[in-house]
């Protein structure tokens, strides 16, 4: 099995194990391939640390470090205690064994509780992969840091530089879909056999990631995006744009491609905003530059169908009424997609989306328990009041 096939196998296995975490799983793999850092904002109990730990288990030979930060955290907790033997000789040196400077993958919970005593060393290690031990720079094998917090940092806390170090930023919440919630309660995916990859294989994939081609149309779209953002008084740094190229390359590689496509720019929705208030506007601008007419329609339909399925869980509505309304909306979506396919016959992703929507249609038909079958007067069988 080639490295790219193994990457897909790992992605699929993680998706089977962690319900409703497909975006975060793709993002953490992108972070690992591109050697960038990822931030997850959300309440406790949403699987943030479990996902990071599982990823480290998959990479044979990797060193993993996990720590919960508090406002009282000390440098010893992250970077190791002072060596008493060295101190006797007047040497101020830390024993970093099994600590963050020796780790390939790091998970820091409550990252914004970092205090001034550890902040400078933490920033240097995250950004430059260097740890100054006894004033001597020591290279760290660090590939990616996954930071986690229940909330965003306050503007007056002096944590802007730390927040900026995380190129990928995701908000994560509890499981939304009730059927998925039930699957989680039943332990779906917990017996999933997890594939593995050696550290050397990962390094080969990182090398391949650097080799992914970025065509001129992507550079031009990024330039146009920068202008659009500037018009809205949003100013991502030149460094953030430059680092985003590695994110785009990794995104293409997770889809087993050696060339970045315009649609890969969508991942920058999680990259180019500076504060939470800018998220919606950044998302609009990124989507406008990343999607052609087909891709925009597919995204619109997928968003709409998610809303339709969410409405199915409303306990205050009559089930039959909900099903009839949902079915009507799904039929409209399918009609629009089929018309789109007629005008763009070569776009296979339309067929994939149609298949997904038809699957949702079957779920809707089965939504009401104990269906009643009866003739509709034209010799057609009705199920739950709908053609079946």
Helices and strands as residue ranges (DSSP letters): H 3-17, H 22-34, E 38-41, H 48-58, E 59-60, E 64-68, H 75-79, H 84-88, G 100-102, E 105-109, G 111-113, H 116-128, E 130-133, E 136-139, E 144-149, G 155-157, H 160-164, E 168-171, H 178-185, E 197-198, H 199-211, H 216-231, H 238-254, G 262-270, G 276-278, H 279-290, H 293-311, H 319-343, H 348-365, E 373-375, E 381-383, E 386-387
